[in-house]
Every structure is written in C-alpha cells, then in structure tokens.
Amino acid sequence: DVCRLAWIGADWQRKRGDFAIAVAQALVERGRQVHLTMVGQAPPHGTPLPPFVEHVGFLPRRSPEGEATLRRLLERTHLLLLPSRAEAFDIVVAEAAAHAVPTVACDAGGLSSAVLDGRTGLLLPADASPEEHAAAVGALLDDQDRYRALATAARDDHLTRLNWRSSCELLLSRLARAC
C-alpha cells in the first residue's frame, strides 16, 4: 500500500532533490502513502525533511556493505525519481533497471538514451511540475499491468543493453567496423 520511491544523487541542485521531495509531497496530497528514500547528498543545511522522507547519505558503492545496502534499497523500491536539470547518461538508471525498477525522469540531456519513454520508464518534459510528475506516477501505480510491463522491460533492458558486457561488446563491434 506504500509507494516506495528512491532518489539517488551526488549533486542536490542539479539532480533536484527538492523537486523529488515535492513530487512525493504531491502524491501524499493526492491521498497516497509514500516513502521516499534519498541516497547521496543531503539537503541544504536547515532544510527540514517531511516524515515520509528518509535520507541515508552516501553509500560506499565499492564496498560490499554499500553495495548490499543499495541492492536492498532497490529491491523494495517501486520507482526511481530522476528529475535532473542536466544529465549525460546516469548509471543509476541501469542500477535501478537491474532490480526491475522503472525510472521517472525529466527529459534532460542523455536520459532519453537511458530511459526508454513508455517502455522502461517515463520521461516528462524538463519543465513539468512536481504535480505533473505526481500525476504520471499516480496513473502508473493505478494501472498495475502497465507498471509490471515497465518493470519487466526495465529488467530486460538491463540484461540486454544497460550492462557493462553489452556496452563493451557494442563498442568493440563498432570499433571493428571502423577499422
């Protein structure tokens, strides 16, 4: 019954941690039970967090403990929020997809090459409001078949495209053709 969201970012401003909280708040105002787990940079000093938000700080991804903590977090997450202002290709999309977690992101920079809109997640216009994000999340959660299809496709995308082996094979293939 609780919608579990995750936000993962090392740059609060660019990755818009405040926006992710506003999306969760809009969902709460729509009557949803929400839990937003924030990983990475803390909000600016003195910023109060609502009771439905948990900040766990940075996770040491190169340690077994940090990796296990991130895995446990993603295993219980329904959606990854990625409302970044600018992004190249965010590896966290691949990490979420590995756990069948679709991403809801702003269509900024290279995110459209990581999140396949309507197939592995949702891309909203960069100027979409938190309320528009909440409406998209709410509609997705209300349609369990659509949510399951996105989650399954996200996992499949990880297995076929969003992993180091596939990326290296693609790179080697293109280099071989170029030579």
C-alpha positions as CSV (number, residue, x, y, z in Angstrom):
1,D,0.0,0.0,0.0
2,V,3.0,2.3,0.3
3,C,4.5,3.7,-2.8
4,R,8.3,3.4,-2.3
5,L,10.3,5.9,-4.3
6,A,14.1,6.4,-4.4
7,W,16.2,9.5,-5.4
8,I,19.9,8.9,-5.8
9,G,22.3,11.8,-6.4
10,A,25.6,13.4,-5.6
11,D,24.5,16.9,-6.6
12,W,21.4,18.1,-4.8
13,Q,20.9,21.1,-7.0
14,R,21.4,19.6,-10.5
15,K,19.6,16.4,-9.6
16,R,16.9,18.4,-7.9
17,G,16.5,16.7,-4.6
18,D,14.0,19.4,-3.6
19,F,11.9,18.5,-6.6
20,A,11.8,14.8,-5.7
21,I,10.5,15.7,-2.3
22,A,7.9,18.0,-3.9
23,V,6.8,15.1,-6.1
24,A,6.4,12.8,-3.1
25,Q,4.5,15.6,-1.2
26,A,2.1,16.0,-4.2
27,L,1.5,12.2,-4.1
28,V,0.7,12.5,-0.4
29,E,-1.7,15.3,-1.1
30,R,-3.4,13.1,-3.6
31,G,-4.0,10.5,-0.8
32,R,-1.1,8.2,-1.5
33,Q,1.0,6.6,1.2
34,V,4.6,7.4,0.2
35,H,8.1,6.6,1.4
36,L,10.9,8.5,-0.4
37,T,14.4,7.2,0.3
38,M,17.1,9.7,-0.7
39,V,20.7,8.4,-1.2
40,G,23.6,10.8,-1.6
41,Q,24.0,14.5,-0.9
42,A,22.0,15.8,1.9
43,P,19.6,18.7,1.5
44,P,20.9,22.2,2.3
45,H,21.6,22.8,5.9
46,G,18.5,23.5,7.9
47,T,16.1,22.0,5.3
48,P,13.5,20.0,7.2
49,L,12.5,16.7,5.7
50,P,8.9,15.6,5.8
51,P,8.1,12.4,7.8
52,F,7.7,10.3,4.6
53,V,11.3,11.1,3.5
54,E,14.4,9.2,4.7
55,H,17.9,10.4,3.9
56,V,20.5,7.7,4.1
57,G,23.5,9.7,2.9
58,F,26.2,8.4,0.6
59,L,26.7,4.7,0.2
60,P,30.2,3.4,-0.4
61,R,29.4,1.6,-3.7
62,R,32.8,-0.1,-3.9
63,S,32.4,-1.8,-0.5
64,P,30.4,-5.0,0.0
65,E,28.3,-3.2,2.7
66,G,27.5,-0.2,0.5
67,E,26.6,-2.4,-2.5
68,A,24.4,-4.7,-0.3
69,T,22.6,-1.6,1.2
70,L,21.9,-0.2,-2.3
71,R,20.7,-3.6,-3.5
72,R,18.3,-3.9,-0.5
73,L,17.0,-0.4,-1.1
74,L,16.3,-1.0,-4.8
75,E,14.7,-4.4,-4.1
76,R,12.0,-2.7,-2.2
77,T,11.7,0.4,-4.4
78,H,8.8,0.8,-6.9
79,L,10.1,3.8,-8.9
80,L,13.3,5.8,-9.2
81,L,12.8,9.5,-9.4
82,L,15.4,11.3,-11.5
83,P,14.3,14.9,-12.1
84,S,17.7,16.2,-13.1
85,R,18.2,19.5,-14.8
86,A,21.1,18.1,-16.8
87,E,22.4,14.6,-17.3
88,A,24.6,12.7,-19.6
89,F,23.8,9.0,-19.1
90,D,23.1,8.3,-15.4
91,I,24.4,4.9,-14.3
92,V,21.7,4.8,-11.6
93,V,19.1,4.1,-14.3
94,A,21.0,0.9,-15.1
95,E,21.3,0.0,-11.4
96,A,17.6,0.5,-10.9
97,A,16.7,-1.4,-14.1
98,A,18.8,-4.3,-12.8
99,H,16.3,-4.6,-10.0
100,A,13.2,-4.1,-12.3
101,V,12.7,-0.6,-11.1
102,P,11.4,1.8,-13.7
103,T,12.7,5.4,-13.8
104,V,10.5,8.5,-13.8
105,A,12.8,11.3,-15.1
106,C,12.9,14.6,-16.8
107,D,13.8,14.5,-20.5
108,A,17.1,16.2,-20.0
109,G,20.4,15.6,-21.8
110,G,21.2,11.9,-22.4
111,L,18.4,10.5,-20.2
112,S,16.4,9.6,-23.3
113,S,19.1,7.1,-24.2
114,A,18.9,5.5,-20.7
115,V,15.2,5.7,-20.1
116,L,13.0,4.4,-23.0
117,D,9.9,6.5,-22.5
118,G,6.8,4.4,-22.1
119,R,8.8,1.2,-22.2
120,T,11.3,1.1,-19.3
121,G,10.1,4.3,-17.6
122,L,8.6,7.7,-18.1
123,L,10.3,10.8,-19.4
124,L,8.5,14.0,-18.6
125,P,9.2,17.4,-20.1
126,A,12.0,19.2,-18.4
127,D,9.6,22.0,-17.3
128,A,7.0,19.6,-15.9
129,S,5.9,20.5,-12.4
130,P,6.0,18.2,-9.4
131,E,2.3,17.9,-9.6
132,E,2.6,16.7,-13.2
133,H,5.2,14.1,-12.1
134,A,2.9,13.0,-9.3
135,A,0.0,12.6,-11.7
136,A,2.2,10.5,-14.0
137,V,3.3,8.3,-11.1
138,G,-0.2,8.0,-9.7
139,A,-1.6,7.0,-13.1
140,L,1.2,4.4,-13.4
141,L,0.5,3.0,-10.0
142,D,-3.2,2.8,-10.7
143,D,-2.5,0.7,-13.8
144,Q,-0.8,-2.4,-12.3
145,D,-0.5,-4.1,-15.7
146,R,1.3,-1.1,-17.2
147,Y,3.6,-0.8,-14.1
148,R,4.5,-4.5,-14.3
149,A,5.2,-4.2,-18.0
150,L,7.6,-1.2,-17.4
151,A,9.3,-3.1,-14.5
152,T,9.7,-6.2,-16.7
153,A,11.0,-4.2,-19.6
154,A,13.4,-2.2,-17.4
155,R,14.9,-5.5,-16.2
156,D,15.1,-6.9,-19.7
157,D,16.8,-3.7,-20.9
158,H,19.4,-4.1,-18.1
159,L,20.0,-7.7,-19.3
160,T,20.3,-6.8,-23.0
161,R,21.6,-3.3,-23.1
162,L,22.3,-1.5,-19.8
163,N,25.2,-3.6,-18.5
164,W,29.0,-3.5,-19.0
165,R,29.2,-6.6,-21.0
166,S,26.7,-5.4,-23.6
167,S,28.3,-1.9,-23.7
168,C,31.7,-3.4,-24.3
169,E,30.5,-5.7,-27.0
170,L,28.8,-2.8,-28.8
171,L,31.9,-0.7,-28.5
172,L,34.2,-3.5,-29.8
173,S,31.8,-4.2,-32.6
174,R,31.7,-0.5,-33.7
175,L,35.5,-0.3,-33.4
176,A,35.9,-3.4,-35.6
177,R,33.6,-1.9,-38.3
178,A,35.6,1.3,-38.2
179,C,38.9,-0.3,-38.7
